[in-house]
């Protein structure tokens, strides 16, 4: 089986944490064609993100009292693991800091949140009832690869290999370029069939901040919402 996002030891989920849920939904619906809707079968009535009926992420409202006041908008990314206690111990042994220790998220799974030695946040997810995003390979507009831009990409790659017990096959570790944020953070690359057509569509609407970048010889568009939620848009690799 080909390794892909969603496999164990790869990223399996994203949660857009925003203070403007309607605005965030409208922004990414127009830019990427994503659909945002309350999951009526979920007792929490959580907002889920789908594309062509395939589940690709969720949304959390930072106005909820569970979040400390002043928490900035951000995207939480989850790594699927086989044993969350063991992987958390491996991460801390290799220099990570635990922000939220492992706990049960209802019957859905077990999670923990950490900061890696480069300063990037990530979460671990050991699935019970919920395994994460579900979409067919090479579907345009869905998660494609993960990217971590940091000052020492080789050290970051080594950290995740030691933490997971295997290299992250669907992740790229790169040095920061251009106007990328100085704070290291994971970003999701969205795969599209026609990158130029996407850019043309964005320019026609004249409201979607998008900047061209070169990423190890690859043309990439970095799409950023007004709250700073950012994705990289790449041409799909077949």
PyMOL commands that set and color helices and strands:
alter all, ss='L'
color gray80, all
select helices_A, chain A and resi 21-32+84-93+153-164+195-205
alter helices_A, ss='H'
color red, helices_A
select strands_A, chain A and resi 11-18+35-38+47-51+54-61+74-80+97-105+109-115+121-127+143-149+171-174+185-192+210-215+218-224+230-235
alter strands_A, ss='S'
color yellow, strands_A
deselect
rebuild
show_as cartoon
